[in-house]
Amino acid sequence: MAKLRQNKLLESFRQAATVNSGTVHIIESLDGWSVKKEGAKKALVIKPSEFNALKVAANIKSASSIVVHKSDGAFTNNKRVRILNKKDSWIVQPVGLKKVTSTFSTIDSALNEAINMSASEIILNNSTVKKK
C-alpha cells in the first residue's frame, strides 16, 4: 500500500514537471513537505512542516506562485491567495476580493496566514520576494 502511495506521489511530481514556469509545488509526503520547482525532475528540499516548505518556496527568486498539494498529489482545495509587499508590510488577500483582508509586518506571518486560510495556491509579488 505504501509503495502504491509513493508511486502516485512520484506521478504527481512528473505531471507537475511538464511545464517550466514560475510555479513551485509543495506536496505532503511520508518524509515531510517536498518543495519542487515546476519543470524540475527532483524536489529541491523536504521540510518537516508545511510552513517551513512555504518559507523555502517563497524565497525562490523565480517563484510567481506556490501550489500546495495533498499527499495524493491532488490540490488541497481551490482557494487562491495573493501576497503583496507594500511599504514594509505584507498584504494577504484572497483572489477575487478587492479589499485587503490582512496586513503583516513579515513574510513569515503572511505565509502563516495563508496556511490558516487553507490556501491551495499562493501568488507572490515576485519583485519583492527575494532569495536569501
C-alpha positions as CSV (number, residue, x, y, z in Angstrom):
1,M,0.0,0.0,0.0
2,A,2.8,2.4,0.9
3,K,4.5,1.6,-2.5
4,L,1.3,2.5,-4.3
5,R,1.1,5.8,-2.5
6,Q,4.7,6.6,-3.3
7,N,4.1,5.8,-6.9
8,K,1.2,8.1,-7.0
9,L,3.3,10.9,-5.4
10,L,6.0,10.3,-8.0
11,E,3.5,10.5,-10.8
12,S,2.2,13.8,-9.3
13,F,5.7,15.2,-9.4
14,R,6.1,14.1,-13.1
15,Q,2.8,15.7,-14.1
16,A,3.8,19.0,-12.3
17,A,7.1,18.9,-14.2
18,T,5.6,19.1,-17.7
19,V,5.8,22.9,-18.0
20,N,8.7,25.1,-16.9
21,S,7.1,28.2,-15.2
22,G,7.4,30.2,-12.0
23,T,5.2,27.8,-10.2
24,V,6.6,26.0,-7.1
25,H,4.8,22.8,-5.9
26,I,4.6,21.7,-2.3
27,I,3.5,18.2,-1.8
28,E,2.9,16.4,1.5
29,S,4.9,13.1,1.7
30,L,5.8,10.5,4.2
31,D,9.1,12.3,4.9
32,G,7.6,15.8,5.3
33,W,6.7,18.5,2.8
34,S,8.6,18.4,-0.6
35,V,9.4,21.7,-2.4
36,K,9.7,21.3,-6.2
37,K,10.0,23.9,-9.0
38,E,7.8,23.2,-11.9
39,G,9.9,21.6,-14.7
40,A,12.4,20.1,-12.3
41,K,12.9,16.4,-12.0
42,K,13.6,16.3,-8.3
43,A,12.5,18.1,-5.2
44,L,14.7,20.9,-4.0
45,V,14.2,20.1,-0.4
46,I,11.9,18.2,2.0
47,K,10.9,20.2,5.1
48,P,9.2,18.8,8.3
49,S,6.3,21.3,8.1
50,E,4.1,23.0,5.5
51,F,5.1,26.3,6.9
52,N,8.9,25.6,6.5
53,A,8.3,24.4,3.0
54,L,6.3,27.6,2.2
55,K,9.2,29.7,3.5
56,V,11.6,27.9,1.2
57,A,9.3,28.3,-1.8
58,A,8.7,32.0,-1.1
59,N,12.4,32.6,-1.2
60,I,12.9,31.1,-4.6
61,K,13.6,34.1,-6.8
62,S,11.8,32.8,-9.8
63,A,8.6,31.8,-7.9
64,S,5.5,33.5,-9.0
65,S,3.0,31.1,-7.4
66,I,3.1,28.3,-4.9
67,V,0.7,25.4,-5.3
68,V,0.0,23.2,-2.2
69,H,-0.9,19.5,-2.8
70,K,-2.3,16.8,-0.5
71,S,-0.3,13.6,-0.1
72,D,-2.1,12.0,-3.0
73,G,-1.0,14.9,-5.3
74,A,-4.4,16.5,-5.6
75,F,-4.9,20.2,-4.8
76,T,-5.8,20.8,-1.2
77,N,-8.8,23.0,-2.4
78,N,-9.3,25.8,-4.9
79,K,-8.5,28.8,-2.6
80,R,-6.1,31.2,-4.1
81,V,-4.4,33.9,-2.0
82,R,-2.2,36.8,-3.2
83,I,0.7,38.0,-1.0
84,L,1.9,41.5,-1.9
85,N,4.7,43.6,-0.3
86,K,3.6,47.3,0.2
87,K,5.8,49.7,2.1
88,D,7.3,47.4,4.7
89,S,4.2,45.3,5.2
90,W,2.9,42.1,3.6
91,I,-0.8,42.1,2.5
92,V,-2.7,38.8,2.3
93,Q,-5.7,38.9,0.0
94,P,-7.9,36.1,-1.3
95,V,-8.0,36.3,-5.1
96,G,-11.4,37.7,-6.2
97,L,-11.7,40.0,-3.2
98,K,-11.0,43.7,-3.9
99,K,-10.4,44.7,-0.3
100,V,-7.3,43.9,1.8
101,T,-8.1,41.2,4.4
102,S,-4.9,41.1,6.4
103,T,-1.6,43.0,6.7
104,F,1.5,41.7,8.4
105,S,5.0,43.0,9.1
106,T,6.9,39.9,7.9
107,I,6.6,37.4,5.1
108,D,6.6,34.6,7.7
109,S,3.4,36.0,9.3
110,A,1.8,36.4,5.8
111,L,2.7,32.8,4.9
112,N,1.3,31.6,8.2
113,E,-2.0,33.4,7.5
114,A,-2.1,31.7,4.0
115,I,-1.8,28.4,5.8
116,N,-4.6,29.3,8.2
117,M,-6.8,30.3,5.3
118,S,-6.1,26.8,3.8
119,A,-4.8,28.3,0.6
120,S,-4.0,25.8,-2.2
121,E,-2.3,28.5,-4.3
122,I,-0.3,31.4,-3.1
123,I,0.5,34.1,-5.7
124,L,3.6,36.1,-4.8
125,N,4.6,39.7,-5.7
126,N,7.7,38.4,-7.4
127,S,9.6,41.7,-7.4
128,T,9.6,41.9,-3.6
129,V,10.2,38.3,-2.5
130,K,13.9,37.9,-2.6
131,K,16.0,34.8,-2.5
132,K,18.3,34.8,0.6
